[in-house]
Amino acid sequence: MNDTTSKVQALRHALLDPAELESAMGVVAMTPDITPEMLGQLTQEYRERCERICVAMEDLTFDGDESEAEKHIPLTWLATRYEWSRWNDQMQYQTMLKGQADTLTMAQGSMLSKISEKLEALQTRQELFWTMKLAADPFGTVNRIPLMAKRFMRITASAGRGVDQVLQEFQSMREVLASHKVDRDLLDKLDKSISHSIDCVDRSAGIELYDLHASLEAELVERLATSGVTAVIKMENKDGAELIPPQVSDVFFEVSRSWLARMFEDSLEKSPAEREANGKCTHLTLT
């Protein structure tokens, strides 16, 4: 596997090598009541699908660098898996309604399952972990990210405020001690301790822009449930790891919540059609 194009070559072999193709279609041929005509049609579709996948990955390999192709193998698996999921659900409903799924529906699902199996084998363990989660519950998996960021932001902000109050108490105590005849070395040590604590809080209690952005997305999703207009939030600052003080993020988040509420409640256009009629695009990009 040292060849830089090994994964792309392995993909073509797994999908279109004559022995692999025969093995895959042998499984499809086991579909109850399948006819030679159906099998021939599906074999041709299998070849065409797999050839398109292989050509795409080969086109994405430039001068021996297959990094772009490797990025798209998991995405291609996801696309295939979602299509297979639709056929699989269709089979189940046909069985409930008619007592048995249609032969072609079962065979189509079997064919897609074999393609998915080949693509799955070429993913890393980390890629497969995430693609499996996305395949099983795409909306739930994605939705948990902004919701967790929103909770994390609240916890971090609350902790930051608590620590800030403790530091203020320390500072008050230091001022009281300074008003009495107290050893100067002790005051210096207190000053250094307070200064060090403030630095630690500044470095650890802030909210990353990524998390603030995700929290605003969670808030936006709730608003979209009753909105006739689609909106997305775009983060212009490229340094998403930049830390925002809890007090600042708190105020910004609350102001943003109020602004989002007013925007959706008082918007002049209540639907995409109304926005188009006024010469605007059908969705909002909030930056």
C-alpha positions as CSV (number, residue, x, y, z in Angstrom):
1,M,0.0,0.0,0.0
2,N,3.0,2.4,-0.4
3,D,1.9,3.4,-4.0
4,T,0.4,6.8,-3.8
5,T,-2.5,5.7,-6.0
6,S,-3.0,2.4,-4.2
7,K,-6.4,3.2,-2.8
8,V,-7.8,4.4,-6.1
9,Q,-6.4,1.3,-7.8
10,A,-7.8,-0.9,-5.0
11,L,-11.2,0.7,-5.6
12,R,-11.2,-0.2,-9.3
13,H,-10.1,-3.7,-8.4
14,A,-12.8,-4.2,-5.7
15,L,-15.6,-2.9,-7.9
16,L,-14.7,-4.0,-11.5
17,D,-12.3,-6.9,-11.3
18,P,-14.1,-9.7,-13.2
19,A,-13.9,-12.1,-10.2
20,E,-15.2,-9.4,-7.9
21,L,-18.0,-8.4,-10.2
22,E,-19.0,-12.1,-10.7
23,S,-19.0,-12.5,-6.9
24,A,-21.2,-9.4,-6.3
25,M,-23.7,-10.3,-9.0
26,G,-23.8,-13.9,-7.7
27,V,-25.3,-12.5,-4.5
28,V,-27.8,-10.4,-6.6
29,A,-28.7,-13.6,-8.6
30,M,-29.9,-15.2,-5.4
31,T,-32.8,-12.8,-5.2
32,P,-36.1,-14.8,-5.3
33,D,-37.8,-14.9,-8.7
34,I,-35.2,-12.8,-10.5
35,T,-35.1,-13.4,-14.2
36,P,-32.1,-13.5,-16.5
37,E,-33.3,-10.3,-18.1
38,M,-33.4,-8.5,-14.7
39,L,-30.0,-9.9,-13.8
40,G,-28.5,-8.7,-17.1
41,Q,-30.0,-5.3,-16.6
42,L,-28.7,-5.0,-13.1
43,T,-25.2,-6.3,-14.1
44,Q,-25.0,-3.5,-16.7
45,E,-26.2,-0.9,-14.2
46,Y,-23.6,-2.2,-11.7
47,R,-20.8,-1.9,-14.3
48,E,-21.9,1.6,-15.3
49,R,-22.2,2.9,-11.7
50,C,-18.9,1.5,-10.6
51,E,-17.1,2.8,-13.7
52,R,-18.4,6.3,-13.0
53,I,-17.2,6.0,-9.4
54,C,-13.7,4.8,-10.5
55,V,-13.3,7.4,-13.2
56,A,-14.3,10.2,-10.8
57,M,-11.7,9.0,-8.3
58,E,-9.0,8.7,-11.0
59,D,-9.9,12.3,-12.2
60,L,-9.4,13.5,-8.6
61,T,-5.9,12.0,-8.5
62,F,-3.4,14.5,-9.7
63,D,0.3,13.8,-10.2
64,G,0.2,10.8,-7.8
65,D,-1.7,12.7,-5.1
66,E,-4.9,10.9,-4.3
67,S,-5.8,12.9,-1.1
68,E,-8.8,14.5,-2.8
69,A,-10.0,11.1,-4.0
70,E,-9.6,9.6,-0.6
71,K,-11.8,12.4,0.8
72,H,-14.6,11.5,-1.6
73,I,-14.6,7.7,-1.1
74,P,-16.4,8.1,2.3
75,L,-18.8,10.6,0.7
76,T,-19.5,8.2,-2.1
77,W,-20.2,5.5,0.4
78,L,-22.6,7.8,2.2
79,A,-24.5,8.6,-1.0
80,T,-24.7,4.9,-1.9
81,R,-25.8,4.0,1.6
82,Y,-28.6,6.6,1.6
83,E,-29.8,5.3,-1.7
84,W,-29.7,1.7,-0.4
85,S,-31.6,2.9,2.7
86,R,-34.4,4.1,0.6
87,W,-34.6,0.9,-1.4
88,N,-34.5,-1.1,1.9
89,D,-37.4,0.9,3.4
90,Q,-39.3,0.5,0.2
91,M,-38.9,-3.3,0.5
92,Q,-40.2,-3.3,4.0
93,Y,-43.3,-1.2,3.1
94,Q,-43.9,-3.4,0.1
95,T,-43.8,-6.5,2.3
96,M,-46.2,-4.9,4.8
97,L,-48.7,-3.8,2.0
98,K,-48.4,-6.7,-0.4
99,G,-47.0,-9.6,1.7
100,Q,-43.7,-9.6,-0.3
101,A,-41.3,-7.1,-1.8
102,D,-41.0,-6.7,-5.6
103,T,-38.2,-8.8,-7.1
104,L,-36.6,-5.9,-8.8
105,T,-36.7,-3.8,-5.6
106,M,-35.0,-6.5,-3.6
107,A,-32.4,-7.1,-6.4
108,Q,-31.7,-3.3,-6.6
109,G,-31.1,-3.1,-2.9
110,S,-28.8,-6.2,-3.0
111,M,-26.7,-4.6,-5.8
112,L,-26.4,-1.3,-3.9
113,S,-25.5,-3.2,-0.8
114,K,-22.5,-4.9,-2.6
115,I,-21.2,-1.5,-3.9
116,S,-21.6,0.0,-0.4
117,E,-19.7,-3.0,1.0
118,K,-16.7,-2.4,-1.4
119,L,-16.6,1.3,-0.6
120,E,-16.8,0.6,3.2
121,A,-13.7,-1.6,3.1
122,L,-11.6,1.3,1.8
123,Q,-12.4,3.7,4.6
124,T,-10.2,4.3,7.6
125,R,-11.6,3.3,11.0
126,Q,-12.1,7.0,11.9
127,E,-13.9,7.7,8.6
128,L,-16.1,4.7,9.1
129,F,-17.0,5.7,12.6
130,W,-18.4,9.0,11.5
131,T,-20.0,7.9,8.2
132,M,-21.8,5.1,10.1
133,K,-23.2,7.6,12.5
134,L,-24.3,9.9,9.7
135,A,-25.8,7.1,7.7
136,A,-27.8,5.8,10.7
137,D,-29.1,9.2,11.9
138,P,-28.0,12.1,9.7
139,F,-30.1,14.9,11.2
140,G,-29.7,13.7,14.8
141,T,-25.9,13.5,14.5
142,V,-25.5,16.9,12.9
143,N,-28.1,18.5,15.2
144,R,-26.3,17.4,18.3
145,I,-23.2,19.4,17.4
146,P,-24.7,22.9,17.8
147,L,-26.8,21.8,20.7
148,M,-23.8,20.5,22.6
149,A,-21.9,23.7,21.7
150,K,-24.8,25.8,23.1
151,R,-24.7,23.8,26.4
152,F,-21.0,24.0,26.6
153,M,-21.0,27.7,26.0
154,R,-23.5,28.2,28.9
155,I,-21.5,26.0,31.2
156,T,-18.2,27.7,30.3
157,A,-19.7,31.2,30.7
158,S,-21.2,30.3,34.0
159,A,-17.9,28.9,35.3
160,G,-16.0,31.9,34.0
161,R,-18.4,34.3,35.9
162,G,-18.0,32.2,39.0
163,V,-14.2,32.3,38.9
164,D,-14.3,36.0,38.1
165,Q,-16.3,36.6,41.3
166,V,-13.8,34.6,43.3
167,L,-10.9,36.7,41.9
168,Q,-12.8,39.9,42.8
169,E,-13.1,38.6,46.3
170,F,-9.3,38.0,46.4
171,Q,-8.7,41.5,45.1
172,S,-11.0,43.0,47.8
173,M,-9.1,41.0,50.4
174,R,-5.8,42.3,49.0
175,E,-7.0,45.9,49.2
176,V,-8.1,45.4,52.8
177,L,-4.7,43.9,53.7
178,A,-2.9,46.8,52.0
179,S,-4.7,49.3,54.2
180,H,-3.1,47.7,57.2
181,K,0.6,47.2,58.0
182,V,1.1,43.9,56.3
183,D,4.4,42.4,55.2
184,R,5.2,43.7,51.7
185,D,6.3,40.3,50.5
186,L,2.9,38.9,51.4
187,L,1.2,41.6,49.3
188,D,3.6,40.9,46.4
189,K,2.8,37.2,46.5
190,L,-0.9,38.0,46.5
191,D,-0.5,40.3,43.5
192,K,1.4,37.6,41.6
193,S,-1.2,34.9,42.6
194,I,-4.1,37.1,41.5
195,S,-2.4,38.1,38.2
196,H,-1.5,34.4,37.5
197,S,-5.1,33.4,38.2
198,I,-6.5,36.0,35.9
199,D,-4.1,34.9,33.1
200,C,-5.2,31.3,33.6
201,V,-8.9,32.3,33.4
202,D,-8.4,34.4,30.3
203,R,-6.7,31.4,28.6
204,S,-9.2,28.7,29.7
205,A,-12.6,30.3,30.4
206,G,-13.1,31.9,27.0
207,I,-15.6,30.6,24.3
208,E,-14.1,29.6,21.0
209,L,-15.7,31.3,18.0
210,Y,-16.4,27.8,16.6
211,D,-18.6,27.1,19.6
212,L,-20.3,30.5,19.5
213,H,-21.1,30.0,15.8
214,A,-22.5,26.5,16.5
215,S,-24.6,27.9,19.4
216,L,-26.1,30.6,17.2
217,E,-26.8,27.9,14.6
218,A,-28.8,25.9,17.2
219,E,-30.8,29.0,18.0
220,L,-31.4,29.7,14.3
221,V,-32.6,26.1,13.7
222,E,-35.3,26.6,16.4
223,R,-36.4,29.8,14.6
224,L,-36.6,28.1,11.2
225,A,-39.2,25.7,12.5
226,T,-41.9,28.3,12.1
227,S,-40.3,30.5,9.4
228,G,-41.1,30.6,5.7
229,V,-37.6,31.8,4.8
230,T,-34.4,29.8,4.9
231,A,-31.4,31.3,6.6
232,V,-27.8,30.3,7.3
233,I,-25.0,31.8,9.4
234,K,-21.7,32.4,7.8
235,M,-18.6,32.9,10.1
236,E,-16.3,35.5,8.4
237,N,-13.5,35.3,11.0
238,K,-11.2,32.6,9.8
239,D,-9.6,32.0,13.2
240,G,-12.4,29.9,14.7
241,A,-10.2,28.9,17.7
242,E,-10.0,32.5,18.9
243,L,-11.3,32.8,22.5
244,I,-14.1,35.2,23.4
245,P,-14.4,36.3,27.1
246,P,-17.6,34.7,28.7
247,Q,-19.1,38.1,29.4
248,V,-18.7,39.2,25.8
249,S,-20.1,35.9,24.4
250,D,-23.0,36.1,26.8
251,V,-24.0,39.6,25.7
252,F,-23.4,38.8,22.0
253,F,-25.5,35.6,22.2
254,E,-28.4,37.3,23.9
255,V,-28.4,40.2,21.5
256,S,-28.2,37.8,18.6
257,R,-31.2,35.8,20.0
258,S,-33.2,39.0,20.2
259,W,-32.2,40.0,16.7
260,L,-33.1,36.6,15.2
261,A,-36.5,36.8,16.9
262,R,-37.2,40.2,15.6
263,M,-35.9,39.4,12.1
264,F,-38.2,36.4,11.7
265,E,-41.2,38.0,13.4
266,D,-41.0,41.4,11.7
267,S,-39.5,40.5,8.3
268,L,-41.2,42.3,5.5
269,E,-41.1,39.1,3.4
270,K,-42.6,36.0,5.0
271,S,-41.8,33.5,2.3
272,P,-39.2,32.8,-0.5
273,A,-41.8,33.9,-3.1
274,E,-42.2,37.3,-1.4
275,R,-38.4,37.7,-1.3
276,E,-38.1,36.9,-5.0
277,A,-40.8,39.3,-5.8
278,N,-38.8,42.0,-4.1
279,G,-35.7,41.1,-6.1
280,K,-34.0,39.2,-3.2
281,C,-32.6,35.7,-3.0
282,T,-34.8,33.1,-1.4
283,H,-32.5,32.6,1.6
284,L,-30.6,34.8,4.0
285,T,-26.9,34.6,4.8
286,L,-26.2,36.0,8.2
287,T,-22.5,37.1,8.6
